[in-house]
Amino acid sequence: MPIIRIETWKGTTLDKKRDLVESLTREACRILGCTPEVVSVIIDEVDKENWGAAGELCSERFPDK
């Protein structure tokens, strides 16, 4: 049973999440030869102030995104 975990910043729209889950499920089934019923996708949303990259908080590196 594949479990796919995605971490992203908070603020992703419901439509984008729906599209992401559908696409990841479809591709996992194609590559792994499994059925959609056994694929789980977990989306963890993180505040940019709790995510660092290149030695900076993402809330400061990307204030408008």
N, C-alpha and C positions, 0 to 999 in steps of 0.2 A: 504494500500500500504506500504509494508515494505521498510524501508531505512536502509541500513547497512553501517556504517561508520568505516573505518579502518585507523588508524594512524600508520605510519611506517617511518623508516629512508629513506632518499633519496637513490636511487641507485638500487631499485628493478627492475629487467629486465621486459620488456614488456611481455615475455612469462610467467613469474611468475605471473604478474598482471592478465593476461588473464585467467590463471588457477585458481587463487584465485577468480575472479569474477564469473567464471563458477561454481566452487564448492560451493561458498556461495549462489548463486542463486538457484542451484539445492537443497541444503539442506534446504533453507528457504521454498521452494515450498513443499518439502516433509513434513516438520514439520508443516507448517502453512496451507497447503492445498490450496495454491494459484497458479497462473500461472506465468511463468517467466516474462511476459510482465509487471507485476505490481511491480517487485522487482528492486530496485535501489541500486547500490553499489558505494560508494564514497571512493576513496583512497586519503588520505591526506599524502603527503610526507614532512617530516620535516628534516632539517639539524641537524646532531648530536650535533652541537654546540648550538642548540636551544632546546635541550631535556636534562633534568637532571634526574638522578636516584641515589638513595642512597647517596645524598648530593654531587654528582659530575656531571660535564657535561659528556654526553655520548661520546663526541669527545675525551675526556681524558681517560675515562674508557675503551673504545673500539676503540682505534685508527686505528686498521686494519680491522674492520668489516664494 
